[in-house]
Every structure is written in C-alpha cells, then in structure tokens.
Amino acid sequence: MAIGATATTQKKKDVIPGNPETELQKGITFYEQGLYSPAVAQFKKAIDMREKYAEAYLWRGISLIEINENDLAYASFQEAARLRKDYTEAHYLSWLTLSNVNAGFTPLAYKELSAAINRNPELPRRIHFRLGEAFADNGLLDRAVEQIKKAVNMPAPPPISDSYFSQLTNRNVEDIKNGIAQHSGSYADGHLKLARAMMITQNYDGAIAEAKIAIEQRESFPAAFQFISTVNLMRKNYADSIAVLQDFLGRFPGDNHVGQFRGRIAVIRKVAEMPETAVVTNPDSAIKLPEPPKLALTDAAKAGKVAGSVTVEATFTGVGTIENPVVVQGLGYGLDERAMITVLGMKYEPAMKDGKPVAVRQKVQLSFAN
C-alpha cells in the first residue's frame, strides 16, 4: 500500500469522534505546502482518532524529518513498522533518520535496510531525493541512483492554488526576509533558510539566488552548494547540478565533504546517463594516490566478527572527480560503503599524458581491523 492510502480493511478503534482519513489528508496537504509543524499536529489528530493508524505514524515521521526531529521521527517510523509488518517505507525512513545522526553504519541501520525487502518504496518526491542523497553520502551509490531516478521521474507537486495555504507559505517567506533585514552583518544561515522556503513556493530561481548570497557571505558553506545542486537536480538540470559540486571541489579540495560531493557527482552522472570519461591506459606518469589508511571496523562488522580488505575500482579523472566507483572485492557489514567513501575522499595527483592531466582506471585496496 502506498503512503497516503487509507487502510480500509483495518479494524477501527477510534478513541475520539471524527474521520481519521480526512485528518490524514489534511496533514498531507500541510506537508506538501511545506507547513511541517502544522502537518505534525494534523497527523497527531488522526492518530488520536485511530490509535493503530500506521499511515498516520509514517506521515508524522516524514514531517518530523523536515524539522530535524530525528529521534521523534524514528519512533514514529518504528511504530508504523510495528503496526504493519510489510511496511518497507517505514524501514527505509528509519534508516534515513539514523543516517541523519551519523548512525548509518550501525547494526541497527543495517537491520532496517535488510527489512526493506522492496527496493521500490512509494514516498513523496522530496523524500526520494533526500533518501537518494543520504545513500550517496553513505557510499550506497546503487541505491542512491535508484532513489534519485525515481524522484526525477515523478511529477513536481502542483503550484499552491488554495488561498489559505498560499497566504501561510508567503507569510513564512516574508517573516524570514524580515528576520534577515533585522540582522546586522552577514547572515548566511538566514539566506539559506529563505532559499528553502522559496523552493517550497516553487520559486526555484529565487531559491538559487538566495543560496548564492549565502555562499558569498560564507564561502565555505557546503549545505548551500548542496542545496543549489539539489534544486538543479530536481529540475533535471544535470550539468548545472554537477557543476556547482565541482565548483566546491575546486575551491576546497581539502574539505571533509569532498567524498560526499564526489559520490553525489557519480550518482548524478548515472541518473543522467552521461558517457563515462575516456581513460588512458598508457599515461606518461601514473596517478599519485596517498597511502591507503588502515580503517576501523563498523559496529556491524564487529558484531559479525568480520575483518579483512575491500577493493574499490574507479576512474580518477584529470579534473579531480572520481567516476564509476565499484566494489570489486567486498566484505559487507558496511565495510564496502566505508571503503567507497574513503576512496571518494582521497586527494590525488592525476596521471599525465603529453603534459596534460588524464583519466585512468585504478584499483585501491583498503584494510579493516580492530
């Protein structure tokens, strides 16, 4: 059953009079207009009317993610999964909340992914993007491609037509603008917040402009670069989506977000079905890679008593990006993904041919031990 569908066969145990399906749909409408806190309250009403309403718990969790209430969101998804044993979406989103708090490699996180038997969950378009980007950031590139492809092929939500919701969303934009005006000096966070509010109103050009102001005020602002890339990705402007990430890589080659940005670029190239960069098999000078670090085991690997080496093969281009990374010898338990992230984050000097940097295909072996 897709999210938002009503459980018509579920035994009803309303604890207060009312129509829980109507309240659920009201909450979904609030969510779609970017009114996340009112949406949470609306889903709570639906749950109060029907105690065992799995869909309401799921949507409540989705809205809580948007306001960074990850602990509450996780609890909501867990309840949805308890009420519906086949709720793939609840397991995917439980993993997302764990990833949001840097727990994507824990045994609990892998348990959630293992429980998500269906690789084709039905989620809001915005959440498919978020899930895909989280998979990319955690080295799960194949899953990232699946989610981003699904998201870009879904129709964009219709423009806000209801005057009530239009007034609420426009008021939110104006409140943020007033906050920026009253702030003395640079306020990069405020401009990015305004950009996110503008995106909800589908003012994409305005959203990108505000994010660029945020970058002007705080040059090293990874979230603003990621935001611009995502907006372009949502509009299927793949080249622009990649270009903003490459811009960041060029400006800040030593930043700790380099691996994440390269991973996202690799995923976008796959989604856009871009041709792979031609590799040179006989460079004049070989690529110079750092000595691979000894990596710590994930919690899942420790629990499974697994250790050893993982080999990743990738194309290291002459412009500092890494394309088509694949695990050619893996161990599982999150070690493959950790190896992938490590390779994507490596600083390297490209191979040279006739005095020019060129792309080469290279294998990297990484060892894991306690």
Secondary structure as the mmCIF struct_conf table of DSSP 4:
data_model
#
loop_
_struct_conf.conf_type_id
_struct_conf.id
_struct_conf.beg_label_comp_id
_struct_conf.beg_label_asym_id
_struct_conf.beg_label_seq_id
_struct_conf.end_label_comp_id
_struct_conf.end_label_asym_id
_struct_conf.end_label_seq_id
TURN_TY1_P TURN_TY1_P1 ILE A 3 GLY A 4
TURN_TY1_P TURN_TY1_P2 THR A 8 THR A 9
BEND BEND1 GLN A 10 GLN A 10
HELX_LH_PP_P HELX_LH_PP_P1 LYS A 11 LYS A 12
BEND BEND2 VAL A 15 GLY A 18
HELX_RH_AL_P HELX_RH_AL_P1 PRO A 20 GLU A 32
TURN_TY1_P TURN_TY1_P3 GLN A 33 GLY A 34
HELX_RH_AL_P HELX_RH_AL_P2 TYR A 36 MET A 49
TURN_TY1_P TURN_TY1_P4 GLU A 51 LYS A 52
HELX_RH_AL_P HELX_RH_AL_P3 ALA A 54 GLU A 66
TURN_TY1_P TURN_TY1_P5 ILE A 67 ASN A 68
HELX_RH_AL_P HELX_RH_AL_P4 ASN A 70 LEU A 83
TURN_TY1_P TURN_TY1_P6 LYS A 85 ASP A 86
HELX_RH_AL_P HELX_RH_AL_P5 THR A 88 ASN A 100
TURN_TY1_P TURN_TY1_P7 VAL A 101 ASN A 102
TURN_TY1_P TURN_TY1_P8 GLY A 104 PHE A 105
BEND BEND3 THR A 106 THR A 106
HELX_RH_AL_P HELX_RH_AL_P6 PRO A 107 ALA A 115
BEND BEND4 ARG A 119 ASN A 120
HELX_RH_AL_P HELX_RH_AL_P7 ARG A 125 ASP A 137
TURN_TY1_P TURN_TY1_P9 ASN A 138 GLY A 139
HELX_RH_AL_P HELX_RH_AL_P8 LEU A 141 VAL A 152
TURN_TY1_P TURN_TY1_P10 ASN A 153 ASN A 153
BEND BEND5 MET A 154 MET A 154
HELX_LH_PP_P HELX_LH_PP_P2 PRO A 155 ILE A 160
HELX_RH_AL_P HELX_RH_AL_P9 SER A 163 GLN A 182
BEND BEND6 HIS A 183 HIS A 183
BEND BEND7 GLY A 185 GLY A 185
HELX_RH_AL_P HELX_RH_AL_P10 ALA A 188 ILE A 200
TURN_TY1_P TURN_TY1_P11 THR A 201 GLN A 202
HELX_RH_AL_P HELX_RH_AL_P11 TYR A 204 GLN A 217
BEND BEND8 ARG A 218 SER A 220
HELX_RH_AL_P HELX_RH_AL_P12 PRO A 222 MET A 234
TURN_TY1_P TURN_TY1_P12 ARG A 235 LYS A 236
HELX_RH_AL_P HELX_RH_AL_P13 TYR A 238 ARG A 251
TURN_TY1_P TURN_TY1_P13 PRO A 253 GLY A 254
BEND BEND9 ASP A 255 ASP A 255
TURN_TY1_P TURN_TY1_P14 ASN A 256 HIS A 257
HELX_RH_AL_P HELX_RH_AL_P14 VAL A 258 VAL A 271
TURN_TY1_P TURN_TY1_P15 ALA A 272 GLU A 273
HELX_LH_PP_P HELX_LH_PP_P3 MET A 274 VAL A 280
BEND BEND10 THR A 281 ASN A 282
BEND BEND11 ASP A 284 ASP A 284
STRN STRN1 SER A 285 SER A 285
STRN STRN2 LYS A 288 LYS A 288
HELX_LH_PP_P HELX_LH_PP_P4 PRO A 290 LYS A 294
STRN STRN3 LEU A 295 ALA A 296
HELX_LH_PP_P HELX_LH_PP_P5 LEU A 297 THR A 298
HELX_RH_AL_P HELX_RH_AL_P15 ASP A 299 GLY A 304
TURN_TY1_P TURN_TY1_P16 LYS A 305 LYS A 305
STRN STRN4 GLY A 308 PHE A 316
TURN_TY1_P TURN_TY1_P17 GLY A 318 VAL A 319
BEND BEND12 GLY A 320 GLY A 320
STRN STRN5 ILE A 322 GLN A 329
TURN_TY1_P TURN_TY1_P18 TYR A 333 GLY A 334
HELX_RH_AL_P HELX_RH_AL_P16 LEU A 335 LEU A 344
TURN_TY1_P TURN_TY1_P19 GLY A 345 GLY A 345
STRN STRN6 GLU A 349 GLU A 349
HELX_LH_PP_P HELX_LH_PP_P6 PRO A 350 PRO A 350
STRN STRN7 ALA A 351 LYS A 353
TURN_TY1_P TURN_TY1_P20 ASP A 354 GLY A 355
STRN STRN8 LYS A 356 VAL A 358
STRN STRN9 VAL A 360 ALA A 369
#
